Amino acid sequence: MADRSTEARPAGRKDARRNYERLLKAARAAFAEHGVGASLNDIARTAGVGNVTLYRHFPTRQALLEALLGESLRGLRTHSDELLASPMADEALTTWLAAAVEHAMAYRGLVDALVDSLADPESDLHATCQAIKAGGAQLLARAQRAGTVRPDLNASALFSLIASVAWASERAPEHYGQLLAVMLDGLRPRKGGQNT
């Protein structure tokens, strides 16, 4: 006679995977419409599962964001690694900065979640955000060594600039290009004098 408990396991894993995918699909739609502050209860309801199932898969909102955005966030880190091989340090940094700002604008309220996660070691997004910051810091240091970026800027200030442009552009998308251009212009060393 077959062991019914072992027969049930593959079906249980299949159901769990299906619920996981349905939750991600529902979260993607909810975040696109309402921002990252969308109701988790509504996400569970749309996915056709209970709250217990949602929290079993994603114990925190940050865990849900990590599952939803982790791959693209890690892609941003990979992009910084690829750009380190570019012969033009200045272009590499500006290309990556534009990509970082655009990524932070993927969902309304995402920039706040990313900034909070960067500062909170307990956040499910913390390690991924730290890796992105490290990649950006490498590009910044390289551009500074090349003399194309002001020497008094550090990685924390650079990420504050990224967050500021993303936050402002989220609220006034028509100003995105101008805000990005002003940020990039502000990175340049002053002509004929030291940056202070």
N, C-alpha and C positions, 0 to 999 in steps of 0.2 A: 504494500500500500504506500502511495506517495506521501511524503511529508508536506501537508498543506501549508505550513508556515514558510517552507522554502519556496513553494510555488508562488506564494503571495508576494515575496520580496521583489522580484523583477517588476511585477505590475505596480507595486508601491513606488519603486524608484521611477518608473515611467510616469506615474501620476504626479509625483513630486516635481519631475522635470517639466511636465506640461504646465503645472501650476506656476512654476518659476518663470517660464517663458510668457505665460499669460499676464503675470504681474508686471514683468518688464514692459510688455506691450502697452498695458494700461497706464503704467507710470510715464512712459514716453509720451503718450497722448495727453495725459493730465498735465505734465510739466510744460508741454508745448502750449497748451491752452491757458493754464493758470499759473505757471511758474513753479519753482521748486518748493514753494509753500503749499502746493495742492494737498488736499485732504488725503491722508493715507487710507482712511476708512472708505472714501469714495473709490480709491484705486483698487482696494480689495473687492469692493462691490462690483465694479466694472469688470474685474478679472473673473468674477464668479466664484470667489473663495471667501472664507471667513478671515477675520482679523488675526486669529491665532495662526493661520497658515501664512499670512503676510509676515507676521513678526518672527515666525520660525525661519523663514528665508532671509528676511531683512530686519534685524532687531532694532535698527535705527534708520532715520532718514538718510544719514550719511552712508550707511551700508547699501541702501537702495541706489543712491547716486553713484557709489563706487561700482556697483554691478552694471549700472546703465552707462556710465561714462568712463569707467576704468580703462577700457581698451583705447578709447580716443585720447584720454589723458596720457596714457603710457606712450601712445603714438606721438604726442607732442614732445615727450622726452627723447624718443627715438629720432625725431626730426632734428632736435638740437644736436644730437650726436652726429647725424649726417652732415649738418651744416658746419660742424667743427672742421670738416675736411675741405670746406670751400676755401679757395685762395683769397677771397675778399672778406676779411673779418667784419667790416662795417655792414656789407650787404647781408651777410649771414645773420648778424644780430637783428637788423631791421626786419628781415624776412620772418625770423622766429617771433619777434615781438608782435608783428601784425597777426600771425597765427595764434599766439597766446591770447591776444585781446579778443579775437573773433571766437575762440573757443570759450572764453569766459562769458560770452554773450549768448551761448547756445540756448539757455533757458532764462527767463526772467528770475532774478534773485540768485542765480548761480554764483555770481562773483562774490556775494556775501558768504555763501556756503563754503566756497573755496578758501577765502581769507580766514574764516573761522576755523576750518580744518587745518590750515597751515599752522595756526597758533595752538591747536589742541592735539597733543600727542595721543590722546585717547580716541580721537576721531577715526572712523573707518577710512577716511580719505587722506589722513595725515601723511602716510608713507608715500603715497602717489604724488601728493602736492610737494613734498620735500624733494622728491626725485626731479620733478619739473623745475623747481627752484634751483637745484644744483646744476641742471643742464643750462638754464639761463645764465647762471653765475659764470659758468665756463665760457659761454659766448661773450658775456660782458667783459670778463678779464682779458680775453683774446683781443677784443676790439680796443680796449684800453691800452694794451701793450703795443698795438699798431698805431696808437695816437689818434684814433678816429672818434673816440668817445671820451668825454670829460673824465678825468682821473678821480674826482671826488665822489663818484656815484658808487654805491654798493648794491649787492643783490636785493637786500630788503627794500631799499628805496626804489629800485627798478620795479619790484613787484607791486609796490604801492602805486607807482605810475600806471602799470598795467591795469590794476584794479580800478583806479580812478577813471581811466579812459573807458574801460568796459562799463563801469557803473553809469557814467554820464551818457555814453552812447546808447545804452539800454533805454534810457529815458528820453533821449533826443537822437534817434537813429540818423536823422538827416545831417547831424554834425559829426558823425563818426570819422569821415575822411579828414576833416579839418582838425579834429582833436588828436587823431593819430599823427598827423603831420606836425602839429605843434609839439607833441611829446618827442617825436624823433628829432626835430630841430633842437629841442632843449638838451638832447644828449651830446650834441657837438661841442668840442672844446671852443672856448672863446678865442677869437682871433686877437693876436697882439697882447695877450695877457693870461694870467692864471685863472682857472675856475676856483671859486671859493665856496 
